[in-house]
Amino acid sequence: MIRIAVVEDDKEYRKVLDEYLKQYEKESGTKIRIQYFEDGEDIVEDYSGDFDIILMDIEMQFMDGMTAAEKIRSMDEEVVIIFITNMPGYATSGYKVEALDYVLKPVSYYAFSQRIARAVSRMKKRARKFVSIPMKGGMRRMDVSRICYVEVFDHDLIYHTLDGNLQTKGALKDVEQTLSDLNFFRCSKGFLVNMEHVEGIQDNDAIVAGDRIRISRTLKKNFLNSLNDYMNEVSK
């Protein structure tokens, strides 16, 4: 399923885009989930990072699309942004926020479907998994493969990533549930490990991205079995 956000303050254009997306869904056989926003301010506030594609109008009442896109890019480097505008001059500004494309109003279905197809192709090439990490004042969308392990410390969660540590509030059991199908396993009560970054086992410790993490006695058998299954799968 492709998750698309439509940010458009004109009701008539929202209706047109809705019809186009449903037509594209029918023709391509691609399931699409759509969420609508009437202003850039609406999508930026409590941005969830749950979208694959954002169709963004540029001229809006409270927060213009370019400003909204800049704020979204600071939190989400991967979402595909396509601008919808009646002013061609804005096209060059789109490079600042790494917009994939822009569509000129009035929007034709052919031009629209070509842009959507290109966006879908971009998504498939990336073929990566992401998780949204709630942070103070917003959220951070993180490529799962860059998370080495998650640690619970004094009621906080610390995400140890290749790009540094992220600290936030939450319960490790909730993170474990979210990442259960992405090769993350507990090695102890306070650590959830990404098998992709396990470099080896030494005594009762797992070596994860250069760090030694204690494997608890009660979880050692399951952890080692899970690591063995992961290594066998990767080597196929």
LUMDO-668536 format. One record per residue (C-alpha): residue number from 1; residue in one letter; z, y, x. Coordinates in Angstrom, 3 decimals, decimal comma, always signed. Layout:
num;residu;w;v;u
NUM;A;Z;Y;X
...
***
This chain:
num;residu;w;v;u
1;M;+0,000;+0,000;+0,000
2;I;-0,866;+3,512;+1,170
3;R;+1,683;+6,218;+0,426
4;I;+0,076;+9,607;-0,166
5;A;+1,726;+12,979;-0,736
6;V;-0,316;+15,633;-2,541
7;V;+0,963;+19,174;-1,918
8;E;-0,958;+21,457;-4,283
9;D;+0,245;+24,303;-6,496
10;D;-2,858;+24,401;-8,693
11;K;-2,456;+22,057;-11,676
12;E;-6,211;+21,672;-12,131
13;Y;-6,718;+20,633;-8,514
14;R;-3,812;+18,231;-8,722
15;K;-5,550;+16,648;-11,687
16;V;-8,837;+16,433;-9,767
17;L;-7,166;+14,880;-6,721
18;D;-5,334;+12,408;-8,940
19;E;-8,635;+11,292;-10,494
20;Y;-10,292;+11,046;-7,065
21;L;-7,466;+8,966;-5,630
22;K;-7,541;+6,582;-8,574
23;Q;-11,310;+6,258;-8,232
24;Y;-10,970;+5,579;-4,491
25;E;-8,237;+3,022;-5,193
26;K;-10,526;+1,206;-7,622
27;E;-13,587;+1,272;-5,370
28;S;-11,804;+0,301;-2,147
29;G;-9,316;-2,163;-3,585
30;T;-6,575;-0,308;-1,730
31;K;-3,299;+0,172;-3,557
32;I;-2,120;+3,786;-3,471
33;R;+1,239;+5,305;-4,338
34;I;+1,080;+9,057;-4,987
35;Q;+3,840;+11,656;-4,972
36;Y;+3,149;+15,251;-5,955
37;F;+4,673;+18,471;-4,644
38;E;+3,932;+21,963;-5,949
39;D;+4,757;+23,842;-2,746
40;G;+5,113;+23,284;+0,985
41;E;+8,786;+24,112;+0,615
42;D;+9,232;+21,165;-1,759
43;I;+7,954;+18,505;+0,635
44;V;+9,704;+19,937;+3,698
45;E;+13,085;+20,008;+1,975
46;D;+14,716;+16,612;+2,508
47;Y;+11,488;+15,257;+4,051
48;S;+11,707;+11,474;+3,886
49;G;+9,011;+10,400;+6,337
50;D;+7,809;+7,822;+3,823
51;F;+4,190;+8,991;+3,683
52;D;+1,102;+7,665;+5,433
53;I;-1,164;+10,563;+4,421
54;I;-0,418;+14,117;+3,293
55;L;-3,070;+16,108;+1,409
56;M;-1,940;+19,679;+1,973
57;D;-3,110;+22,843;+0,261
58;I;-2,845;+25,832;+2,595
59;E;-2,288;+28,828;+0,332
60;M;+0,893;+28,345;-1,697
61;Q;+3,506;+30,695;-3,097
62;F;+6,699;+30,009;-1,163
63;M;+5,707;+28,078;+1,975
64;D;+2,080;+27,874;+3,058
65;G;+0,603;+24,554;+4,075
66;M;+0,286;+25,425;+7,765
67;T;+3,980;+26,306;+8,055
68;A;+4,923;+23,171;+6,114
69;A;+2,730;+21,046;+8,386
70;E;+4,378;+22,496;+11,507
71;K;+7,831;+21,633;+10,168
72;I;+6,695;+18,124;+9,191
73;R;+5,147;+17,549;+12,626
74;S;+8,495;+18,359;+14,259
75;M;+9,963;+15,384;+12,355
76;D;+6,997;+13,060;+11,953
77;E;+4,372;+12,696;+14,665
78;E;+2,413;+9,948;+12,944
79;V;+1,684;+10,973;+9,356
80;V;-1,992;+11,822;+8,781
81;I;-2,442;+15,392;+7,520
82;I;-5,583;+16,534;+5,703
83;F;-5,819;+20,180;+4,653
84;I;-7,411;+21,263;+1,387
85;T;-8,531;+24,888;+1,440
86;N;-11,131;+27,357;+0,240
87;M;-11,053;+29,200;+3,571
88;P;-13,050;+27,515;+6,385
89;G;-11,361;+29,708;+8,984
90;Y;-8,188;+27,675;+8,654
91;A;-9,891;+24,603;+10,086
92;T;-9,311;+25,638;+13,701
93;S;-5,621;+26,274;+13,001
94;G;-5,290;+22,649;+11,954
95;Y;-5,489;+21,569;+15,582
96;K;-2,041;+23,050;+16,171
97;V;-0,497;+20,451;+13,876
98;E;-2,954;+17,675;+14,792
99;A;-4,503;+17,621;+11,341
100;L;-7,068;+14,863;+11,004
101;D;-9,453;+16,827;+8,818
102;Y;-9,875;+19,444;+6,115
103;V;-11,676;+19,491;+2,786
104;L;-13,200;+22,667;+1,375
105;K;-12,683;+23,632;-2,251
106;P;-14,317;+22,988;-4,618
107;V;-13,745;+19,373;-3,600
108;S;-16,512;+16,830;-4,169
109;Y;-15,593;+13,179;-4,562
110;Y;-17,970;+12,105;-1,796
111;A;-16,449;+14,464;+0,803
112;F;-12,957;+13,562;-0,364
113;S;-13,518;+9,799;-0,209
114;Q;-14,986;+10,097;+3,291
115;R;-11,859;+11,892;+4,513
116;I;-9,536;+9,369;+2,883
117;A;-11,501;+6,452;+4,356
118;R;-11,247;+8,053;+7,797
119;A;-7,497;+8,537;+7,357
120;V;-7,037;+4,910;+6,311
121;S;-9,022;+3,779;+9,342
122;R;-6,780;+5,893;+11,597
123;M;-3,703;+4,279;+10,066
124;K;-4,989;+0,738;+10,601
125;K;-5,780;+1,424;+14,239
126;R;-2,228;+2,528;+14,839
127;A;-0,764;-0,538;+13,108
128;R;+2,762;+0,367;+14,065
129;K;+6,033;+0,171;+12,162
130;F;+8,253;+3,156;+11,599
131;V;+11,766;+3,738;+10,348
132;S;+13,229;+6,981;+9,008
133;I;+16,537;+7,865;+10,668
134;P;+18,664;+10,413;+8,780
135;M;+19,858;+13,201;+11,063
136;K;+21,972;+16,285;+10,513
137;G;+19,764;+18,791;+8,711
138;G;+16,881;+16,383;+8,121
139;M;+15,469;+13,133;+9,418
140;R;+13,558;+11,634;+12,337
141;R;+10,730;+9,152;+11,936
142;M;+10,869;+6,668;+14,810
143;D;+8,400;+4,071;+16,038
144;V;+10,416;+0,841;+15,757
145;S;+8,987;-0,503;+19,012
146;R;+10,658;+2,382;+20,879
147;I;+14,133;+1,468;+19,626
148;C;+15,879;-0,743;+22,208
149;Y;+19,108;-1,355;+20,343
150;V;+21,453;+0,216;+17,803
151;E;+25,163;+0,580;+18,509
152;V;+28,013;+1,415;+16,172
153;F;+30,616;+3,635;+17,835
154;D;+33,597;+5,280;+16,147
155;H;+31,918;+5,186;+12,703
156;D;+28,666;+6,627;+14,108
157;L;+25,366;+4,891;+14,801
158;I;+23,707;+5,409;+18,151
159;Y;+20,008;+4,529;+18,397
160;H;+19,213;+3,782;+22,050
161;T;+15,498;+4,480;+22,375
162;L;+12,929;+4,848;+25,138
163;D;+13,032;+8,585;+24,417
164;G;+16,806;+8,988;+24,621
165;N;+19,728;+8,436;+22,259
166;L;+19,948;+9,508;+18,621
167;Q;+23,344;+9,704;+16,962
168;T;+23,803;+9,690;+13,207
169;K;+26,050;+8,513;+10,406
170;G;+25,598;+5,177;+8,706
171;A;+26,496;+1,506;+8,553
172;L;+25,043;-1,036;+10,968
173;K;+24,681;-3,580;+8,162
174;D;+22,262;-1,208;+6,374
175;V;+20,178;-0,766;+9,533
176;E;+20,209;-4,527;+10,054
177;Q;+18,841;-5,031;+6,547
178;T;+16,094;-2,454;+7,092
179;L;+15,029;-3,995;+10,416
180;S;+15,607;-7,655;+9,531
181;D;+11,879;-8,481;+9,473
182;L;+11,111;-6,549;+12,663
183;N;+12,749;-8,809;+15,273
184;F;+16,117;-7,083;+15,412
185;F;+19,182;-9,343;+15,666
186;R;+22,888;-8,843;+16,142
187;C;+24,345;-10,028;+19,416
188;S;+27,833;-8,860;+18,448
189;K;+29,644;-7,035;+15,694
190;G;+28,708;-3,635;+17,068
191;F;+25,181;-4,118;+18,449
192;L;+21,770;-4,733;+16,865
193;V;+19,129;-5,612;+19,462
194;N;+15,338;-5,307;+19,461
195;M;+14,093;-8,599;+20,916
196;E;+11,070;-6,795;+22,342
197;H;+13,341;-5,092;+24,876
198;V;+15,488;-8,074;+25,916
199;E;+14,800;-8,545;+29,635
200;G;+17,043;-11,554;+30,118
201;I;+20,402;-13,223;+29,614
202;Q;+23,086;-13,113;+32,300
203;D;+26,373;-14,915;+31,751
204;N;+27,476;-13,737;+28,312
205;D;+25,410;-10,547;+28,344
206;A;+21,961;-9,644;+27,104
207;I;+20,018;-7,327;+29,410
208;V;+18,337;-4,852;+27,073
209;A;+16,206;-2,056;+28,569
210;G;+18,393;-2,228;+31,674
211;D;+21,713;-2,159;+29,795
212;R;+24,162;-5,060;+29,649
213;I;+25,330;-5,859;+26,122
214;R;+27,989;-8,456;+25,454
215;I;+26,943;-11,384;+23,255
216;S;+29,835;-12,486;+21,072
217;R;+30,789;-16,132;+21,126
218;T;+30,349;-16,544;+17,361
219;L;+26,824;-15,086;+17,382
220;K;+25,596;-16,445;+20,718
221;K;+23,892;-19,578;+19,362
222;N;+22,025;-17,744;+16,603
223;F;+21,081;-14,907;+18,935
224;L;+19,686;-17,225;+21,605
225;N;+17,782;-19,232;+18,995
226;S;+16,302;-16,019;+17,597
227;L;+15,334;-14,857;+21,091
228;N;+13,698;-18,213;+21,796
229;D;+11,750;-18,053;+18,506
230;Y;+10,606;-14,521;+19,326
231;M;+9,445;-15,472;+22,821
232;N;+7,535;-18,474;+21,495
233;E;+5,822;-16,304;+18,880
234;V;+4,840;-13,669;+21,427
235;S;+3,394;-16,237;+23,820
236;K;+1,042;-17,737;+21,207
***
